[in-house]
Amino acid sequence: METAYDIAEIKSLVFHLGIDFENIAGNTKEEKIIELIRYCDRRKRLTDLANRINEERKNILDDITWSDE
């Protein structure tokens, strides 16, 4: 995600997932990405995150197995 998204695109990604960007901790892009993944993991939304990224970035995460368990 770090190379595929800039901070404005991360804000858009978060918006499309129905998440308030202010609820994602971190000051740098890298921190926001880490906290977004943690946020989605805690809420069992990793699949939603992966699906949205794949839609926006031509399936860059197809080789990764995600689990919301």
Summary of the structure (lengths in Angstrom):
residues: 69
radius of gyration: 11.1
end to end distance: 22.1
largest distance: 30.1
contacts: 164
relative contact order: 0.16
helix: 55%
strand: 0%
